[in-house]
Amino acid sequence: MTTSLDDLAEKALRGETPSREEALAVLAGPDELLDVVAAGARVRRHFFGRRVKLNTIINMKSGLCPEDCSYCSQRLGSSAEILKYSWITPEKAAETAGQAVRAGAKRVCLVASGRGPGDRDITRIEDTIAAVKADSPDVEVCVCLGLLADGQAERLAAAGAHAYSHNLNTSEARYSEICSTHTFADRTGTLRRAGHAGLSPCSGAILGMGESDDDIVDLAFALKELDPDSVPVNFLIPFKGTPLADTWELTPERCLRILALFRFVFPDVEVRLAGGREIHLRGLQSLALHLANSMFLGDYLTSEGQPGADDRQMIADAGFVIEGTDERTLPDARHDLVAIRRRGAGSDLPANA
């Protein structure tokens, strides 16, 4: 690596993007893992201190998606034995959101399976945002409904949504290997549409799907061009019944190096520790907090996460604190890009927050 880790951290502190050679060296260079983490942690502390932002997912509608994304348990043709249900009510969503907020969540992510929403679906989400805000007025609401049509992002923003989430997931060069029913360009188009409507753009990755180091760097740089405010980093959960069911290629070290790369590329952006962290990082989850300043609390879309109490204990044991609702997530230099307007779903069990 021609650039030392100290130099790489200095570049990030100045807001400079690493070169391709530097990015590849983070993933597979000669530097010891703890040295890589320490360099990334320096950047994380500079912009976010020891705060950890908690987010929770509410799966508004689960399963039976017409898209064929290979990683997804809800995909067309999936035989994964997940919960399948139609839209939950706004009241149920608000109840679940309130429980998560009381457990420390600052952002609630309303997610529904499908290619994209129809007008009736947008109305459902508008009603759900109203119900959530009535109970938890200060919570951020992020929406994830797939590909957006003209005017839909504006409706979500007017309803009080704070952000729109749509992951790029993998590099453009191999996107067709992962999904054939829509394109990489479809995804970037939706992110731009959401941003133009005033929604905070949220977009990230799913790693561990057979991608190369070059693919990871390509993806990180493509995300950088979209200038997201939050970047979720997911690690593949290989569901039985999906094409990637037997894909187990990640190690804790690989995950940490990936997180370090994303921190160097996105020094002042919310880097979120997302799906798959429990099964791939295992005993090194708390080390990841030195790179990511945000994480999901409780369960994911179709899989169960670590109990919320364990997450909160992990954060405290590692010397971090949960970010309060009255604290800014992004540093001042980026805050003008964010315009805040202020478990259980589909089952009989309480939310895992």
C-alpha positions as CSV (number, residue, x, y, z in Angstrom):
1,M,0.0,0.0,0.0
2,T,1.7,3.2,-1.1
3,T,-0.4,5.3,1.3
4,S,-0.1,4.6,5.0
5,L,-3.2,4.1,7.1
6,D,-2.5,7.3,8.9
7,D,-2.4,9.1,5.5
8,L,-5.6,7.4,4.5
9,A,-7.3,8.6,7.7
10,E,-6.0,12.1,7.1
11,K,-7.5,12.1,3.6
12,A,-10.8,11.0,5.0
13,L,-10.7,13.7,7.6
14,R,-10.3,16.2,4.8
15,G,-13.2,14.7,2.9
16,E,-11.1,13.2,0.2
17,T,-12.1,9.9,-1.4
18,P,-9.4,7.2,-1.4
19,S,-7.9,6.2,-4.7
20,R,-8.8,2.8,-6.2
21,E,-5.4,1.4,-5.1
22,E,-5.9,2.6,-1.6
23,A,-9.5,1.2,-1.4
24,L,-8.3,-2.2,-2.7
25,A,-5.5,-2.3,-0.1
26,V,-7.9,-1.7,2.7
27,L,-9.7,-4.9,1.7
28,A,-6.7,-7.1,0.9
29,G,-3.5,-5.2,1.8
30,P,-0.7,-6.2,4.2
31,D,-1.9,-4.1,7.1
32,E,-3.0,-5.9,10.3
33,L,-6.7,-5.9,10.8
34,L,-6.6,-4.0,14.1
35,D,-4.5,-1.3,12.4
36,V,-7.1,-0.9,9.7
37,V,-9.9,-0.7,12.3
38,A,-8.0,1.8,14.3
39,A,-7.5,4.1,11.3
40,G,-11.1,3.9,10.4
41,A,-12.1,4.4,14.0
42,R,-10.2,7.7,14.1
43,V,-12.4,9.0,11.3
44,R,-15.6,7.7,12.9
45,R,-14.7,9.4,16.2
46,H,-13.9,12.7,14.5
47,F,-17.3,13.0,12.9
48,F,-19.6,11.1,15.2
49,G,-17.8,10.8,18.6
50,R,-19.0,7.7,20.5
51,R,-22.6,8.0,19.5
52,V,-24.5,5.0,18.0
53,K,-27.7,5.8,16.1
54,L,-30.4,3.0,16.5
55,N,-32.8,2.2,13.7
56,T,-35.6,-0.3,13.4
57,I,-37.4,-2.0,10.5
58,I,-41.1,-2.5,10.3
59,N,-42.0,-5.0,7.5
60,M,-45.3,-3.6,6.3
61,K,-46.0,-6.3,3.7
62,S,-44.0,-9.5,3.6
63,G,-43.3,-12.0,0.8
64,L,-44.7,-12.8,-2.6
65,C,-42.5,-10.2,-4.4
66,P,-42.5,-10.4,-8.3
67,E,-38.8,-9.4,-8.5
68,D,-36.1,-12.1,-8.6
69,C,-33.3,-10.7,-6.5
70,S,-31.2,-13.7,-5.8
71,Y,-30.4,-12.8,-2.2
72,C,-34.0,-12.1,-1.1
73,S,-36.2,-14.6,0.8
74,Q,-39.3,-12.7,-0.6
75,R,-38.2,-13.1,-4.2
76,L,-40.2,-14.7,-7.0
77,G,-39.8,-18.4,-6.7
78,S,-38.5,-18.4,-3.1
79,S,-39.3,-21.4,-1.0
80,A,-38.0,-19.8,2.2
81,E,-40.4,-20.4,5.0
82,I,-40.8,-16.8,6.0
83,L,-43.9,-14.9,7.3
84,K,-46.1,-13.9,4.4
85,Y,-48.8,-11.3,4.9
86,S,-50.4,-8.4,3.2
87,W,-50.3,-4.8,4.6
88,I,-50.4,-4.4,8.3
89,T,-52.5,-1.5,9.6
90,P,-51.1,1.9,10.4
91,E,-52.1,1.4,14.0
92,K,-50.1,-1.8,14.2
93,A,-47.1,-0.1,12.6
94,A,-47.4,2.8,15.0
95,E,-47.5,0.4,18.0
96,T,-44.4,-1.4,16.8
97,A,-42.6,1.9,16.1
98,G,-43.5,3.3,19.5
99,Q,-42.0,0.2,21.2
100,A,-38.8,0.6,19.2
101,V,-38.6,4.3,20.0
102,R,-38.9,3.7,23.7
103,A,-36.1,1.2,23.3
104,G,-33.8,3.8,21.8
105,A,-34.6,3.8,18.1
106,K,-34.3,7.2,16.4
107,R,-35.3,6.1,12.9
108,V,-38.2,3.8,11.9
109,C,-37.9,2.2,8.4
110,L,-41.2,1.3,6.8
111,V,-40.5,-1.4,4.2
112,A,-42.8,-3.3,1.9
113,S,-42.0,-6.0,-0.7
114,G,-42.8,-5.5,-4.3
115,R,-41.4,-3.9,-7.5
116,G,-42.8,-0.5,-6.5
117,P,-45.8,1.1,-4.9
118,G,-49.1,1.9,-6.5
119,D,-51.1,5.0,-5.5
120,R,-53.1,3.0,-3.0
121,D,-49.8,1.9,-1.4
122,I,-48.6,5.4,-1.1
123,T,-51.8,6.3,0.6
124,R,-51.3,3.5,3.1
125,I,-47.8,4.8,3.9
126,E,-49.1,8.3,4.2
127,D,-51.6,7.1,6.8
128,T,-48.9,5.0,8.5
129,I,-46.5,8.0,8.8
130,A,-49.3,10.0,10.3
131,A,-50.0,7.3,12.9
132,V,-46.4,6.8,13.7
133,K,-45.8,10.6,14.1
134,A,-48.9,11.0,16.3
135,D,-47.4,8.5,18.8
136,S,-43.7,9.4,18.3
137,P,-43.5,12.9,16.8
138,D,-39.7,13.2,16.9
139,V,-38.9,9.9,15.2
140,E,-37.3,9.9,11.7
141,V,-39.4,7.9,9.2
142,C,-37.6,6.2,6.4
143,V,-39.6,4.6,3.6
144,C,-38.5,1.7,1.4
145,L,-41.0,0.6,-1.2
146,G,-39.0,-0.3,-4.3
147,L,-38.9,1.7,-7.5
148,L,-40.7,5.0,-7.4
149,A,-42.8,6.6,-10.2
150,D,-43.1,10.3,-10.8
151,G,-44.7,12.2,-8.0
152,Q,-44.6,9.5,-5.4
153,A,-41.4,10.8,-3.7
154,E,-43.1,14.2,-3.4
155,R,-46.1,12.6,-1.7
156,L,-43.9,10.8,0.8
157,A,-42.0,13.9,1.6
158,A,-45.2,15.9,2.1
159,A,-46.6,13.2,4.4
160,G,-43.6,13.6,6.7
161,A,-41.1,11.0,5.5
162,H,-37.6,11.9,6.3
163,A,-35.7,9.5,4.1
164,Y,-36.1,7.0,1.2
165,S,-34.0,3.8,1.2
166,H,-33.1,1.9,-1.9
167,N,-29.9,-0.1,-1.9
168,L,-27.7,-0.6,-4.9
169,N,-26.6,-3.9,-3.3
170,T,-23.8,-4.9,-5.8
171,S,-21.7,-3.4,-8.5
172,E,-23.2,-2.4,-11.8
173,A,-21.0,-4.8,-13.7
174,R,-22.5,-7.9,-12.0
175,Y,-26.0,-6.6,-11.2
176,S,-27.6,-8.8,-13.9
177,E,-26.1,-11.8,-12.2
178,I,-28.1,-10.9,-9.0
179,C,-31.3,-9.7,-10.5
180,S,-32.9,-9.8,-14.0
181,T,-36.3,-8.1,-13.4
182,H,-34.9,-4.6,-13.0
183,T,-31.6,-2.9,-13.5
184,F,-28.9,-1.0,-11.7
185,A,-30.0,2.1,-13.5
186,D,-33.5,1.6,-12.2
187,R,-32.2,1.8,-8.7
188,T,-30.0,4.8,-9.1
189,G,-32.9,6.6,-10.9
190,T,-35.2,6.0,-7.9
191,L,-32.5,7.4,-5.5
192,R,-32.2,10.5,-7.5
193,R,-35.9,10.9,-7.7
194,A,-36.2,10.7,-3.9
195,G,-33.4,13.2,-3.4
196,H,-34.9,15.7,-5.8
197,A,-38.1,15.5,-3.7
198,G,-36.2,16.5,-0.6
199,L,-36.0,13.0,0.9
200,S,-32.7,12.1,2.6
201,P,-31.1,9.4,0.3
202,C,-30.3,6.1,2.0
203,S,-28.5,3.5,-0.1
204,G,-26.0,0.7,0.6
205,A,-24.8,-2.7,-0.1
206,I,-25.2,-6.5,0.4
207,L,-21.8,-8.1,0.7
208,G,-20.9,-11.8,0.5
209,M,-22.7,-12.6,-2.7
210,G,-19.6,-13.7,-4.6
211,E,-18.4,-10.2,-5.5
212,S,-14.7,-9.5,-6.0
213,D,-12.7,-6.8,-4.3
214,D,-13.0,-4.7,-7.5
215,D,-16.8,-5.1,-7.3
216,I,-16.9,-3.8,-3.8
217,V,-14.8,-0.8,-4.7
218,D,-16.9,-0.1,-7.8
219,L,-20.1,-0.3,-5.6
220,A,-18.6,2.0,-3.0
221,F,-17.6,4.6,-5.6
222,A,-21.0,4.3,-7.3
223,L,-22.7,5.0,-4.0
224,K,-20.4,7.9,-3.4
225,E,-21.6,9.5,-6.7
226,L,-25.2,9.4,-5.3
227,D,-24.1,11.4,-2.2
228,P,-26.3,9.4,0.3
229,D,-26.8,10.6,3.8
230,S,-26.9,7.0,5.2
231,V,-25.2,3.9,3.9
232,P,-26.5,0.5,5.2
233,V,-23.9,-2.2,5.0
234,N,-25.6,-5.6,4.9
235,F,-23.9,-9.0,5.0
236,L,-25.7,-11.8,3.1
237,I,-28.1,-13.9,5.1
238,P,-28.2,-17.1,3.0
239,F,-31.8,-18.2,3.3
240,K,-32.7,-21.7,2.4
241,G,-35.0,-21.6,-0.7
242,T,-33.0,-18.9,-2.4
243,P,-30.3,-19.1,-5.1
244,L,-27.6,-18.0,-2.6
245,A,-28.6,-20.4,0.1
246,D,-25.2,-22.1,0.2
247,T,-23.1,-18.9,-0.2
248,W,-21.1,-18.7,3.0
249,E,-17.9,-16.8,2.2
250,L,-17.6,-14.0,4.7
251,T,-15.4,-14.0,7.8
252,P,-15.4,-11.5,10.6
253,E,-12.2,-10.0,9.3
254,R,-13.6,-9.6,5.8
255,C,-16.6,-7.8,7.2
256,L,-14.5,-5.4,9.3
257,R,-12.3,-4.6,6.3
258,I,-15.4,-3.8,4.2
259,L,-16.8,-1.6,7.0
260,A,-13.4,0.2,7.2
261,L,-13.5,0.8,3.4
262,F,-17.0,2.3,3.6
263,R,-15.9,4.5,6.5
264,F,-12.9,5.9,4.4
265,V,-15.2,6.5,1.4
266,F,-18.0,8.0,3.5
267,P,-16.2,9.7,6.4
268,D,-19.0,12.1,7.4
269,V,-22.0,9.9,6.4
270,E,-24.1,7.6,8.6
271,V,-22.5,4.1,7.9
272,R,-25.1,1.6,9.3
273,L,-24.3,-1.9,10.5
274,A,-27.2,-3.8,9.0
275,G,-28.5,-7.3,8.2
276,G,-26.3,-10.4,8.8
277,R,-24.0,-8.7,11.3
278,E,-24.8,-11.3,14.0
279,I,-24.0,-14.4,11.9
280,H,-20.9,-13.0,10.1
281,L,-19.2,-10.7,12.6
282,R,-20.1,-13.0,15.6
283,G,-17.9,-12.1,18.6
284,L,-16.5,-9.1,16.8
285,Q,-19.7,-7.2,16.5
286,S,-18.7,-4.6,19.0
287,L,-15.4,-4.0,17.1
288,A,-17.6,-3.0,14.2
289,L,-19.0,-0.1,16.2
290,H,-15.6,1.5,16.0
291,L,-16.3,1.9,12.2
292,A,-20.1,2.1,11.9
293,N,-21.9,4.9,13.8
294,S,-25.4,3.4,13.2
295,M,-27.0,0.0,13.5
296,F,-30.4,-1.8,13.3
297,L,-32.0,-2.7,16.5
298,G,-34.1,-5.9,16.8
299,D,-35.2,-7.9,13.8
300,Y,-34.8,-7.5,10.1
301,L,-37.3,-8.0,7.2
302,T,-37.7,-11.8,7.4
303,S,-35.0,-12.9,9.8
304,E,-34.6,-12.4,13.6
305,G,-31.8,-10.3,14.9
306,Q,-30.0,-10.2,18.2
307,P,-32.3,-9.2,21.1
308,G,-32.5,-5.5,21.6
309,A,-31.4,-5.7,25.2
310,D,-28.2,-7.5,24.0
311,D,-27.6,-4.8,21.4
312,R,-27.9,-2.0,24.0
313,Q,-25.6,-3.9,26.4
314,M,-23.1,-4.4,23.6
315,I,-23.1,-0.7,22.9
316,A,-22.5,0.2,26.5
317,D,-19.9,-2.5,27.1
318,A,-17.9,-1.2,24.1
319,G,-17.9,2.3,25.6
320,F,-20.4,3.9,23.2
321,V,-23.7,5.7,23.9
322,I,-27.0,5.7,22.1
323,E,-27.7,8.8,20.1
324,G,-30.6,10.8,21.4
325,T,-33.5,12.1,19.3
326,D,-32.4,15.7,20.0
327,E,-28.8,15.1,18.7
328,R,-27.8,15.6,15.1
329,T,-26.6,12.5,13.4
330,L,-24.6,14.1,10.6
331,P,-21.9,16.6,11.3
332,D,-22.6,20.3,10.7
333,A,-20.9,20.2,7.3
334,R,-23.6,17.8,6.0
335,H,-26.6,18.8,8.0
336,D,-28.0,21.2,5.5
337,L,-28.6,18.2,3.2
338,V,-31.1,16.8,5.7
339,A,-34.6,18.2,6.0
340,I,-36.3,16.7,9.0
341,R,-40.1,17.0,9.2
342,R,-40.5,15.3,12.7
343,R,-40.9,-7.4,15.4
344,G,-43.4,-8.2,15.1
345,A,-45.4,-7.0,12.2
346,G,-47.6,-9.7,10.7
347,S,-47.1,-12.0,13.8
348,D,-48.5,-12.4,17.3
349,L,-45.1,-11.7,18.9
350,P,-43.9,-8.4,20.2
351,A,-41.3,-6.5,18.3
352,N,-37.7,-7.4,19.2
353,A,-36.5,-4.0,20.3
